[in-house]
Amino acid sequence: MDPLLDEIERFLALTKMKPTRFSLDAVGDAHFVRHLRIGRQYYPRTALKARQYMREYAEQARAGQAGGHGVPVSAAA
């Protein structure tokens, strides 16, 4: 599995966030996760955006400000 997709799949499982919500919020493309799952390539800049979104989401969860998806504070890092 692609390392980025693996990270995203873990994030989605931990946060119970829908793939479309993640895709829109993280990179502005509603189909991003679906396309990754079928092997689509991505730009390094897009991977950075996705990873930054996950990192910031985890930081907000620690501060009690996450978007209501119930991120376990220790798990989303």
C-alpha positions in Angstrom: 0.0 0.0 0.0 1.1 3.5 -0.6 2.5 5.1 2.5 0.3 8.2 2.2 -2.8 6.1 1.7 -1.9 4.0 4.7 -1.6 7.1 6.9 -4.9 8.4 5.6 -6.7 5.1 6.2 -5.4 5.0 9.8 -6.5 8.6 10.3 -9.9 7.9 8.9 -10.3 4.8 11.1 -9.3 6.7 14.2 -11.3 9.8 13.6 -14.3 8.0 12.0 -14.2 10.8 9.4 -15.7 10.1 6.0 -13.2 9.9 3.1 -15.0 12.6 1.1 -14.9 15.0 4.1 -11.2 14.4 4.6 -10.6 14.8 0.8 -12.4 18.1 0.7 -11.0 19.5 3.9 -7.4 18.4 3.3 -6.8 18.9 -0.4 -10.0 20.4 -1.8 -10.8 17.4 -4.0 -13.8 15.3 -3.0 -12.5 12.3 -4.8 -8.9 12.3 -3.5 -9.1 9.3 -1.2 -11.1 7.3 -3.7 -8.5 8.0 -6.4 -5.7 7.0 -4.1 -7.4 3.7 -3.4 -7.4 2.9 -7.1 -3.8 3.8 -7.5 -3.8 7.4 -8.7 -0.5 9.3 -8.4 -0.3 12.5 -6.5 2.0 15.5 -6.4 4.4 15.8 -3.4 2.7 19.1 -2.6 -0.7 17.3 -2.3 0.9 14.8 0.1 2.2 17.6 2.2 -1.3 19.2 2.4 -2.9 15.9 3.4 -0.2 15.3 6.1 -0.4 18.9 7.3 -4.2 18.5 7.7 -3.9 15.3 9.7 -1.2 16.9 11.9 -3.2 20.1 12.5 -6.4 18.0 13.2 -4.5 16.0 15.8 -3.2 19.3 17.4 -6.7 20.7 17.5 -8.0 17.4 19.1 -5.4 17.7 21.8 -6.6 21.3 22.4 -10.2 20.1 22.4 -11.0 21.9 19.2 -11.3 19.1 16.7 -14.2 19.1 14.2 -16.5 16.8 16.2 -15.2 13.5 14.8 -14.0 12.2 18.2 -10.3 11.9 17.6 -8.6 10.1 20.4 -5.9 12.6 21.4 -3.1 10.1 21.6 -4.1 8.3 18.4 -4.2 11.0 15.8 -0.6 12.1 16.1 
